């Protein structure tokens, strides 16, 4: 396939192992551990089973991180997973991943986190609530309403996008500060919770719950993997990591290890705060546990910590996801103007702006949550395919340079592939409607790919400034 010759400045390799680890932590540490974590004690009402689920989930995530570490060191380019799939299975597979990321997965995730940030901010700022309607626009039989929470979320996306527009140093700097603050806040709350007497006795030797234990483990792991999600996003900025052969594996694996330890500590704190039944029934498990251990002040501090967590998660999502669309445009299979790298700021400013606009639209329309639910199934399909990509590249390119090799190959990546496929099968069985809608959304990428590919072929014929070459590295 023909692609444009490099006509603009390249990205700057300004990120080290520490930055990569903080991006990994910043993306993983979201609201799920404070809300969705209640699913685990509800499905597995036994303290040993609860902790085991989080540890097993962390180890399975580590298997994925080991798999991606080899691929990231092998293809240290902006876009990460896009390149892994493209190199193993061809450009169409990489495009479908990028298409799903832009249309729904990454953009809707950013919108979701931004609006959640607005909801928690409402606990401290009067008037910021979903019931405070800022604007109402009649559209025939339907009226579109903009509430204060959506407006705050849109502003948060715009501000963080503007910061990232100014350069990698600015974007990563804010991201690092937010990650250190939110990680430190959560750690301090856990230590404070351990400094006071436990509010409930942890019965480690209680009999195991009756019923289908395997089904309970499956349900619990859904909540666990929701909290661990985001461990792979540092690969999207691989084109801006110094000494990527060393720093990509170190950063990703170090970040996942840190989150495994932090999540274990958080759940030990939860177990000291409330009985398992109360934890499982709590809509905001983190806040309930903080109130039980530290009183109303603890609840307020937890809410403040969640605000930092959500803002940091949004910052990381904006920073990393914009790098997916740059190589797609450079390969000629996405909007051509997204291939721009700013000559001064040296970041993909066009991708950042378009991504920000689309995320704001999703936040204002309120469609992000349902869209995100549709594509969760598809994301695990791409994870499984990426794991298989490692095997295919080992077979087809045995002599290729591999600065880092996955520990435990082939068993570790095989475990990751099987884990991803188990979630795909579970989604098909338990929620076939949403799963097929997700497939349909991704399938819309087929005619889009055909159109872009055909347009590129027409544009490049006979133009001397175009040549057959690999994408810019």
Helices and strands as residue ranges (DSSP letters): E 3-4, H 17-28, G 31-34, H 38-43, H 47-74, H 81-89, H 91-100, I 101-105, H 106-121, E 133-139, E 142-147, H 148-165, H 168-195, H 213-228, G 233-236, G 238-240, H 244-273, H 276-281, H 285-294, H 296-330, G 336-339, H 349-365, H 368-396, H 411-430, H 432-460, E 466-467
